[in-house]
Amino acid sequence: MPLTQQKTRVAPPRVDPIAALRGCFHIMDAWGATADETRIILGAPAERTYYAWRAGNAVRVPPDTLRRIGYVAGIYKALQILYSDPHLADGWVKRPNGAFGGQTPLQRMCASDVTDLAAVRDYLDAARAPWS
């Protein structure tokens, strides 16, 4: 393949883990999530690690945790698009939903697997498709 036709790989943008965690904690606070729920959503880090992150002392944040934070941010953004009232948007995660077997979306997100976060995100993305 000639040199001019070679594809250059572009590295994904670097995520600031401290800013990502700070944003996630703000979202969890807005949703009224407990520390235990937040820990589960973040991938169940050790309690000591969780509280260090909460204090802004993130030394190392695993890629899985950053992926989970990405889902949380996407869920939050979709809710802000779907609901004009931020209180309704934030309260949605605590209302039972037939799409999740009668569980609240927060309970589904706390099922501990990243695919549960993806399921909530996919549901909201489908709901907001007409506005996209």
Accessible surface in RSA format (square Angstrom, percent):
REM  Atomic radii and reference values for relative SASA: ProtOr
REM  Chains: A
REM  Algorithm: Lee & Richards
REM  Probe-radius: 1.40
REM  Slices: 20
REM RES _ NUM      All-atoms   Total-Side   Main-Chain    Non-polar    All polar
REM                ABS   REL    ABS   REL    ABS   REL    ABS   REL    ABS   REL
RES MET A   1   166.83  86.4  94.83  62.8  72.00 171.4  98.29  83.6  68.54  90.8
RES PRO A   2    80.94  59.0  68.22  62.2  12.72  46.2  80.39  66.4   0.55   3.4
RES LEU A   3   146.43  81.6 130.22  93.2  16.22  40.8 130.70  91.8  15.73  42.3
RES THR A   4   132.56  94.3  95.53  96.8  37.03  88.2  88.30 118.6  44.26  66.9
RES GLN A   5   120.69  67.5 101.83  74.4  18.86  44.9  33.45  71.2  87.25  66.2
RES GLN A   6   100.52  56.2  83.01  60.7  17.52  41.7  21.14  45.0  79.38  60.2
RES LYS A   7   195.49  95.4 164.97 101.2  30.52  72.7 112.84 101.6  82.65  88.0
RES THR A   8   122.47  87.1  98.60 100.0  23.87  56.9  72.06  96.8  50.41  76.2
RES ARG A   9   230.38  96.7 201.81 102.9  28.57  68.0  79.72 108.9 150.67  91.3
RES VAL A  10   134.09  88.2 105.15  95.2  28.94  69.7 108.44  94.2  25.66  69.6
RES ALA A  11    82.35  75.7  60.45  93.3  21.91  49.8  66.24  93.3  16.12  42.7
RES PRO A  12   113.82  83.0  95.71  87.2  18.11  65.8 102.58  84.7  11.24  69.9
RES PRO A  13   120.70  88.0 101.20  92.3  19.50  70.9 112.56  92.9   8.14  50.6
RES ARG A  14   205.19  86.2 167.63  85.5  37.56  89.4  81.39 111.2 123.81  75.0
RES VAL A  15    74.97  49.3  67.08  60.7   7.88  19.0  70.92  61.6   4.04  11.0
RES ASP A  16    81.63  57.2  71.39  71.1  10.24  24.2  33.92  79.8  47.71  47.6
RES PRO A  17    28.02  20.4  28.02  25.5   0.00   0.0  28.02  23.1   0.00   0.0
RES ILE A  18    68.38  38.9  67.32  50.2   1.05   2.5  67.86  48.9   0.52   1.4
RES ALA A  19    39.82  36.6  31.82  49.1   8.00  18.2  32.16  45.3   7.66  20.3
RES ALA A  20    19.39  17.8   6.11   9.4  13.28  30.2  17.48  24.6   1.91   5.1
RES LEU A  21     2.39   1.3   2.39   1.7   0.00   0.0   2.39   1.7   0.00   0.0
RES ARG A  22   130.44  54.8 125.58  64.0   4.86  11.6  51.66  70.6  78.78  47.7
RES GLY A  23    30.59  37.7   0.00   N/A  30.59  37.7  29.55  81.1   1.04   2.3
RES CYS A  24     1.09   0.8   0.00   0.0   1.09   2.6   0.30   0.8   0.79   0.9
RES PHE A  25    13.11   6.6  13.11   8.1   0.00   0.0  13.11   8.0   0.00   0.0
RES HIS A  26   119.05  65.1 113.28  78.7   5.77  14.8  81.66  84.2  37.39  43.5
RES ILE A  27    19.99  11.4  18.97  14.1   1.02   2.5  19.97  14.4   0.02   0.0
RES MET A  28     0.04   0.0   0.04   0.0   0.00   0.0   0.04   0.0   0.00   0.0
RES ASP A  29    79.84  55.9  58.54  58.3  21.29  50.4  30.50  71.8  49.33  49.2
RES ALA A  30    49.01  45.1  18.87  29.1  30.14  68.6  31.38  44.2  17.63  46.7
RES TRP A  31     5.67   2.3   0.08   0.0   5.59  13.1   1.43   0.8   4.24   6.9
RES GLY A  32    39.71  49.0   0.00   N/A  39.71  49.0  30.83  84.6   8.88  19.9
RES ALA A  33    17.00  15.6   0.00   0.0  17.00  38.7   0.00   0.0  17.00  45.0
RES THR A  34    74.86  53.2  67.36  68.3   7.50  17.9  72.04  96.8   2.83   4.3
RES ALA A  35    39.41  36.2  28.23  43.6  11.17  25.4  30.30  42.7   9.11  24.1
RES ASP A  36    95.07  66.6  93.05  92.6   2.02   4.8  25.59  60.2  69.48  69.3
RES GLU A  37    45.85  26.3  45.81  34.7   0.04   0.1  13.27  25.7  32.58  26.6
RES THR A  38     1.58   1.1   1.58   1.6   0.00   0.0   0.00   0.0   1.58   2.4
RES ARG A  39    51.84  21.8  51.84  26.4   0.00   0.0   4.54   6.2  47.30  28.7
RES ILE A  40    59.63  33.9  58.68  43.7   0.96   2.3  58.69  42.3   0.95   2.6
RES ILE A  41     0.25   0.1   0.22   0.2   0.03   0.1   0.25   0.2   0.00   0.0
RES LEU A  42     0.62   0.3   0.18   0.1   0.44   1.1   0.18   0.1   0.44   1.2
RES GLY A  43    32.24  39.8   0.00   N/A  32.24  39.8   5.97  16.4  26.27  58.8
RES ALA A  44    67.23  61.8  46.82  72.3  20.40  46.4  47.07  66.3  20.16  53.4
RES PRO A  45    18.98  13.8   7.11   6.5  11.86  43.1  18.98  15.7   0.00   0.0
RES ALA A  46    62.83  57.8  46.11  71.2  16.72  38.0  55.73  78.5   7.10  18.8
RES GLU A  47   103.98  59.7  99.64  75.4   4.34  10.3  27.22  52.7  76.76  62.7
RES ARG A  48   212.04  89.0 200.32 102.1  11.72  27.9  80.15 109.5 131.90  79.9
RES THR A  49    49.41  35.1  45.44  46.1   3.98   9.5  23.30  31.3  26.11  39.5
RES TYR A  50     3.57   1.7   3.57   2.0   0.00   0.0   0.23   0.2   3.34   4.1
RES TYR A  51   109.88  51.3 104.44  59.4   5.45  14.2  78.27  58.8  31.61  39.0
RES ALA A  52    35.32  32.5  28.33  43.7   7.00  15.9  33.99  47.9   1.33   3.5
RES TRP A  53    10.10   4.1   6.49   3.1   3.60   8.5   4.09   2.2   6.01   9.8
RES ARG A  54    91.71  38.5  68.24  34.8  23.47  55.9  21.92  30.0  69.79  42.3
RES ALA A  55    74.60  68.6  36.14  55.8  38.46  87.5  49.10  69.1  25.50  67.5
RES GLY A  56    37.42  46.1   0.00   N/A  37.42  46.1  23.46  64.4  13.96  31.3
RES ASN A  57    91.54  63.1  82.00  79.2   9.54  23.0  25.21  60.7  66.33  64.1
RES ALA A  58    15.84  14.6   0.81   1.2  15.03  34.2   0.96   1.3  14.88  39.4
RES VAL A  59   148.41  97.7 113.69 102.9  34.72  83.7 119.08 103.5  29.34  79.6
RES ARG A  60   173.27  72.7 160.35  81.7  12.92  30.8  73.82 100.9  99.45  60.3
RES VAL A  61    16.20  10.7   0.33   0.3  15.87  38.2   0.33   0.3  15.87  43.0
RES PRO A  62    40.58  29.6  40.24  36.7   0.34   1.2  40.58  33.5   0.00   0.0
RES PRO A  63   107.46  78.3 103.25  94.1   4.22  15.3 104.67  86.4   2.79  17.4
RES ASP A  64    58.89  41.2  54.99  54.7   3.90   9.2  32.99  77.6  25.90  25.8
RES THR A  65     5.67   4.0   5.67   5.8   0.00   0.0   0.00   0.0   5.67   8.6
RES LEU A  66    46.10  25.7  37.43  26.8   8.67  21.8  37.83  26.6   8.27  22.2
RES ARG A  67   143.76  60.4 130.80  66.7  12.96  30.9  36.57  50.0 107.19  65.0
RES ARG A  68    15.92   6.7  15.92   8.1   0.00   0.0   0.12   0.2  15.80   9.6
RES ILE A  69    12.45   7.1  12.39   9.2   0.06   0.2  12.39   8.9   0.06   0.2
RES GLY A  70    37.47  46.2   0.00   N/A  37.47  46.2  32.65  89.6   4.81  10.8
RES TYR A  71    58.08  27.1  56.82  32.3   1.25   3.3  20.61  15.5  37.47  46.2
RES VAL A  72     0.26   0.2   0.26   0.2   0.00   0.0   0.26   0.2   0.00   0.0
RES ALA A  73    47.12  43.3  43.21  66.7   3.91   8.9  44.00  62.0   3.12   8.3
RES GLY A  74     9.56  11.8   0.00   N/A   9.56  11.8   7.60  20.8   1.96   4.4
RES ILE A  75     0.00   0.0   0.00   0.0   0.00   0.0   0.00   0.0   0.00   0.0
RES TYR A  76    70.12  32.7  70.12  39.9   0.00   0.0  34.36  25.8  35.76  44.1
RES LYS A  77   126.30  61.6 123.93  76.0   2.37   5.6  70.69  63.6  55.61  59.2
RES ALA A  78     0.96   0.9   0.54   0.8   0.41   0.9   0.67   0.9   0.28   0.8
RES LEU A  79     0.15   0.1   0.15   0.1   0.00   0.0   0.15   0.1   0.00   0.0
RES GLN A  80    57.86  32.4  41.59  30.4  16.27  38.7  27.36  58.2  30.50  23.1
RES ILE A  81    74.37  42.3  47.58  35.4  26.80  64.6  53.30  38.4  21.08  57.2
RES LEU A  82    44.63  24.9  16.87  12.1  27.76  69.8  17.76  12.5  26.88  72.3
RES TYR A  83    60.16  28.1  55.59  31.6   4.57  11.9  35.16  26.4  25.00  30.8
RES SER A  84   122.36 103.4  81.19 108.3  41.18  94.9  58.64 124.9  63.73  89.3
RES ASP A  85    54.92  38.5  51.36  51.1   3.55   8.4  19.47  45.8  35.45  35.4
RES PRO A  86    76.20  55.5  76.20  69.5   0.00   0.0  76.20  62.9   0.00   0.0
RES HIS A  87   153.33  83.8 142.94  99.4  10.40  26.6  93.64  96.5  59.69  69.5
RES LEU A  88    90.75  50.5  90.13  64.5   0.62   1.6  90.62  63.6   0.13   0.4
RES ALA A  89     0.00   0.0   0.00   0.0   0.00   0.0   0.00   0.0   0.00   0.0
RES ASP A  90    23.74  16.6  22.99  22.9   0.75   1.8   6.91  16.3  16.84  16.8
RES GLY A  91    26.06  32.1   0.00   N/A  26.06  32.1  24.49  67.2   1.57   3.5
RES TRP A  92    19.16   7.7  19.00   9.2   0.16   0.4   4.39   2.3  14.77  24.0
RES VAL A  93     0.00   0.0   0.00   0.0   0.00   0.0   0.00   0.0   0.00   0.0
RES LYS A  94    97.94  47.8  81.76  50.2  16.18  38.5  50.81  45.7  47.12  50.2
RES ARG A  95    94.74  39.8  93.52  47.7   1.22   2.9  63.04  86.2  31.70  19.2
RES PRO A  96   102.18  74.5  79.86  72.8  22.32  81.1  80.34  66.3  21.84 135.7
RES ASN A  97    19.82  13.7  14.90  14.4   4.91  11.8   6.39  15.4  13.42  13.0
RES GLY A  98    71.49  88.2   0.00   N/A  71.49  88.2  38.99 107.0  32.50  72.8
RES ALA A  99    59.50  54.7  18.38  28.4  41.13  93.6  30.78  43.3  28.72  76.1
RES PHE A 100    14.02   7.0   5.77   3.6   8.25  21.5  10.12   6.1   3.91  11.2
RES GLY A 101    74.70  92.1   0.00   N/A  74.70  92.1  41.73 114.5  32.97  73.8
RES GLY A 102    43.51  53.7   0.00   N/A  43.51  53.7  27.30  74.9  16.20  36.3
RES GLN A 103    73.91  41.3  71.36  52.2   2.55   6.1  23.80  50.7  50.11  38.0
RES THR A 104    21.31  15.2  21.31  21.6   0.00   0.0  18.75  25.2   2.56   3.9
RES PRO A 105     0.11   0.1   0.11   0.1   0.00   0.0   0.11   0.1   0.00   0.0
RES LEU A 106     4.32   2.4   4.32   3.1   0.00   0.0   4.32   3.0   0.00   0.0
RES GLN A 107    96.73  54.1  88.96  65.0   7.77  18.5  27.91  59.4  68.81  52.2
RES ARG A 108    65.51  27.5  65.51  33.4   0.00   0.0   8.47  11.6  57.04  34.6
RES MET A 109     0.14   0.1   0.00   0.0   0.14   0.3   0.00   0.0   0.14   0.2
RES CYS A 110    24.39  18.5  12.55  14.0  11.84  27.8  12.27  31.1  12.12  13.1
RES ALA A 111    52.86  48.6  25.40  39.2  27.46  62.5  36.52  51.4  16.34  43.3
RES SER A 112    68.84  58.2  57.98  77.4  10.87  25.0  30.33  64.6  38.51  54.0
RES ASP A 113    70.33  49.3  67.99  67.7   2.35   5.5  19.74  46.5  50.59  50.5
RES VAL A 114    33.68  22.2  32.73  29.6   0.95   2.3  32.73  28.4   0.95   2.6
RES THR A 115    88.56  63.0  84.26  85.4   4.30  10.2  69.54  93.4  19.02  28.8
RES ASP A 116    17.32  12.1  17.32  17.2   0.00   0.0   0.00   0.0  17.32  17.3
RES LEU A 117     0.00   0.0   0.00   0.0   0.00   0.0   0.00   0.0   0.00   0.0
RES ALA A 118    19.66  18.1  19.66  30.3   0.00   0.0  19.66  27.7   0.00   0.0
RES ALA A 119    26.84  24.7  16.88  26.0   9.96  22.7  22.95  32.3   3.89  10.3
RES VAL A 120     0.00   0.0   0.00   0.0   0.00   0.0   0.00   0.0   0.00   0.0
RES ARG A 121    65.91  27.7  65.91  33.6   0.00   0.0   4.61   6.3  61.29  37.1
RES ASP A 122    89.97  63.0  84.77  84.4   5.20  12.3  27.53  64.8  62.44  62.3
RES TYR A 123    83.78  39.1  75.38  42.9   8.40  21.8  47.54  35.7  36.24  44.7
RES LEU A 124     2.06   1.1   2.06   1.5   0.00   0.0   2.06   1.4   0.00   0.0
RES ASP A 125    45.53  31.9  39.32  39.1   6.21  14.7  22.48  52.9  23.05  23.0
RES ALA A 126    72.88  67.0  51.24  79.1  21.64  49.2  59.97  84.5  12.91  34.2
RES ALA A 127    43.34  39.9  24.18  37.3  19.16  43.6  36.33  51.2   7.01  18.6
RES ARG A 128    44.99  18.9  44.99  22.9   0.00   0.0   0.45   0.6  44.54  27.0
RES ALA A 129    58.53  53.8  44.43  68.6  14.10  32.1  46.54  65.5  11.99  31.8
RES PRO A 130   110.29  80.4  68.38  62.3  41.91 152.3  81.55  67.3  28.74 178.6
RES TRP A 131   168.80  67.7 136.41  66.0  32.39  76.1 111.33  59.4  57.47  93.2
RES SER A 132   106.95  90.4  38.80  51.8  68.16 157.0  66.38 141.4  40.57  56.8
END  Absolute sums over single chains surface
CHAIN  1 A     8216.1       6486.1       1730.0       4792.4       3423.7
END  Absolute sums over all chains
TOTAL          8216.1       6486.1       1730.0       4792.4       3423.7
